[in-house]
Amino acid sequence: MTLELCETKRHTVARLFGKSLQAFAIVMLCTLAGVAAAGKDKPGVQYQIPLPAPPDYSALDWLVGEWTGTTTGNSPEGKVHLSVSLDIEKQFLILREEVSLAATPTTPAMKESWMGILCPDPGAAGFVLRVFSSTGFVTRYRVKVDGPQVRLNPDGGDRPPADWLFRRVLMRTAPGEFTETVQTAPPSKSFFDWYTARFMRVSPPAKPSPAPPSQEPK
């Protein structure tokens, strides 16, 4: 085979290979254009997350509002303020309490503020309350409502007091009035009443009357 013949075949192969690549490119462009067109014609997919049923706080409606309390009986002398409100589209009940107790012969003075977030207890009758305290503790309570009585039983938490337990009992005694008894159990000991406070509802401030129109001399 002569050199001229080899060169001629090489150019022929190159032309055929170039035409094949060009045809392949045209086919790919047509395929991509078809996919893009199909994507434009196909409607977008919408995803919807099923929402839980709205919570029912009717058993605790009476507790919503501002309350002020003082300790009673053999409790350490002290004052308590409680605020309860619905929040975040009425999905959660927010509790905020400030407690100030005087020292006794057996216990030091105590001052604490805490915030609790209450919501329905999944899979159980009642509610769960997560409490975040100024002491740094993060505890959890199971909340049961039985008529005028609300019981908060300890259920661990992310950062509970080591080996100590606390529980609360709220008792509605009259419209605009209730008592709260806080009980505690030291390590390996039984529960005892720490203090009881009697709460009264704080009436909202009266709206100021509009000023009378000024009397201008004629």
C-alpha positions in Angstrom: 0.0 0.0 0.0 1.4 3.3 -1.0 1.7 6.4 1.2 -0.9 8.3 -0.9 -3.4 5.5 -0.5 -2.9 5.5 3.3 -3.3 9.2 3.5 -6.6 9.1 1.5 -8.0 6.4 3.8 -7.1 8.4 6.9 -8.9 11.5 5.6 -12.0 9.3 4.7 -12.1 7.8 8.2 -11.7 11.3 9.8 -14.6 12.6 7.7 -16.8 9.7 8.6 -15.9 9.9 12.4 -16.6 13.7 12.3 -20.0 13.1 10.8 -20.8 10.4 13.4 -19.9 12.9 16.3 -22.0 15.6 14.6 -25.0 13.2 14.3 -24.5 12.1 18.0 -24.5 15.7 19.2 -27.7 16.4 17.2 -29.4 13.4 18.8 -28.3 14.4 22.3 -29.5 18.0 21.8 -32.9 16.7 20.6 -33.1 14.4 23.6 -32.3 17.1 26.1 -34.7 19.5 24.4 -37.5 16.8 24.7 -36.8 16.3 28.4 -36.9 20.1 29.0 -40.1 20.4 27.1 -41.6 17.5 29.1 -40.5 19.1 32.3 -42.3 22.3 31.4 -45.5 20.5 30.5 -45.5 18.4 33.7 -47.2 20.1 36.7 -45.1 20.6 39.9 -45.6 18.1 42.8 -47.0 19.6 46.0 -46.2 18.0 49.3 -48.5 18.5 52.4 -47.6 17.5 55.9 -50.6 16.2 57.9 -51.1 18.4 61.0 -52.2 17.0 64.4 -55.6 17.8 65.8 -55.8 21.2 67.6 -55.1 20.9 71.3 -58.0 21.1 73.7 -57.1 23.2 76.7 -60.7 23.7 77.9 -60.0 22.0 81.2 -57.3 24.6 81.9 -59.1 27.7 80.6 -59.7 28.9 84.1 -55.9 29.1 84.7 -55.2 31.5 81.9 -54.3 35.0 83.2 -52.2 36.8 85.8 -52.1 35.6 89.4 -50.4 36.8 92.6 -49.9 34.6 95.6 -48.6 34.5 99.2 -47.6 31.5 101.2 -49.9 30.2 103.9 -49.9 27.9 106.9 -46.5 26.5 108.0 -44.9 27.4 104.7 -41.8 29.7 104.6 -42.9 33.3 104.3 -42.9 34.3 100.6 -44.6 35.7 97.5 -45.4 34.0 94.2 -46.4 35.4 90.8 -47.8 33.2 88.0 -48.6 34.1 84.4 -50.4 31.7 82.1 -51.1 32.4 78.4 -51.8 30.6 75.1 -49.1 31.1 72.5 -48.0 30.2 69.0 -51.5 30.1 67.3 -52.9 28.7 70.6 -50.9 25.5 70.2 -49.1 25.7 73.5 -49.8 26.9 77.1 -47.0 29.0 78.5 -46.5 29.2 82.3 -44.1 31.7 84.0 -43.7 31.7 87.7 -41.5 33.8 90.1 -41.0 32.5 93.7 -39.3 34.3 96.6 -39.2 32.5 100.0 -37.6 33.7 103.2 -35.1 31.7 105.1 -36.2 29.3 107.9 -34.2 27.6 110.7 -33.9 24.6 108.4 -33.8 26.0 104.8 -32.0 29.0 103.2 -33.8 31.8 101.4 -34.8 30.9 97.9 -35.5 32.9 94.8 -36.4 31.2 91.5 -38.1 32.0 88.2 -39.1 29.4 85.7 -40.9 29.0 82.4 -43.0 26.0 81.4 -44.3 24.9 78.0 -47.4 22.7 78.2 -48.8 20.6 75.4 -50.9 17.5 74.9 -49.2 14.3 76.1 -48.9 12.1 73.0 -50.4 8.7 73.4 -51.8 9.4 76.9 -54.7 11.3 78.5 -53.4 14.6 79.9 -50.6 17.0 79.2 -46.8 17.2 79.4 -45.1 20.2 80.9 -41.4 21.0 80.2 -40.0 23.5 82.8 -36.8 25.6 82.3 -35.6 27.1 85.6 -33.3 30.0 86.5 -31.4 27.4 88.5 -30.4 25.7 85.3 -32.6 22.6 85.8 -34.7 21.4 82.9 -37.5 19.1 84.2 -40.6 17.4 82.8 -44.0 16.8 84.4 -47.0 14.7 83.5 -50.1 16.8 84.0 -53.4 15.3 85.0 -56.6 17.3 85.3 -59.3 16.0 87.6 -62.1 18.5 87.9 -60.8 21.5 90.0 -57.5 19.7 90.7 -54.4 19.7 88.5 -51.6 17.4 89.4 -48.0 17.8 88.1 -46.0 14.6 88.6 -42.3 14.4 88.0 -41.2 12.6 84.9 -37.4 13.2 84.6 -36.2 15.8 82.2 -33.1 16.9 80.2 -31.4 18.2 83.4 -33.3 17.3 86.6 -32.0 17.8 90.1 -29.9 14.7 90.9 -31.9 12.3 93.1 -34.4 15.0 94.1 -38.1 14.9 93.1 -40.7 17.7 93.0 -44.4 17.7 92.3 -47.2 20.2 92.4 -50.9 20.1 93.2 -53.1 23.0 92.0 -56.6 23.2 93.5 -59.2 25.7 92.2 -61.1 26.8 95.3 -63.3 29.6 93.9 -63.7 31.7 90.8 -60.5 33.7 90.6 -58.8 31.8 93.3 -56.6 28.6 93.7 -53.9 27.1 95.9 -50.6 25.5 94.8 -48.8 23.1 97.0 -45.2 22.2 96.1 -43.9 18.9 97.4 -40.4 17.6 97.4 -38.6 14.3 98.1 -34.9 14.4 99.0 -32.7 11.5 97.9 -34.2 8.2 99.2 -36.8 10.1 101.2 -40.6 10.4 101.0 -42.4 13.5 99.7 -43.3 16.3 102.1 -45.0 19.6 101.6 -42.4 22.4 101.0 -44.8 25.3 100.7 -48.4 26.2 99.9 -49.4 29.5 98.2 -52.9 31.0 97.9 -53.4 32.7 94.5 -55.8 35.5 93.5 -56.4 36.6 90.0 -55.0 39.9 89.0 -57.6 42.1 87.4 -56.5 43.7 84.2 -55.9 47.5 84.5 -58.9 49.6 83.8 -58.9 51.4 80.5 -58.4 55.1 80.9 -61.5 57.1 80.2 -61.3 59.4 77.1 -60.6 63.0 77.9 -63.7 65.2 77.6 -63.7 67.5 74.6 -62.2 70.9 75.3 -64.6 73.7 75.9 -63.5 76.6 73.8 -65.0 80.0 74.6 -67.3 81.4 72.0 
